[in-house]
Amino acid sequence: MPLVITEKVKGAQRLMAICPDAKRAGLTVGMTLADSRARIPDLVALETQPQADNEFLEALAGFCDRFTPLVALDEP
């Protein structure tokens, strides 16, 4: 089943990441969710969670800090 990650950009939900099944079905990063659902009605779409992603990366960096002298996070 095709899965995509979306983010609101200028008032429209746009695809930010797509799985291989979605790519084979003709979807591309940057398409609107509405256009994507017109092509694949049973498309599974999850919205980005920037705060949760950032918290996870900070926790992962804290863990990695035990094994290396330098750990840094890049801004998105």
Secondary structure, DSSP 8 states (H G I E B T S, - for coil): --EEEEEEETTEEEEEEE-HHHHHTT--TT-BHHHHHHH-TT-EEEE--HHHHHHHHHHHHHHHTTT-S-------
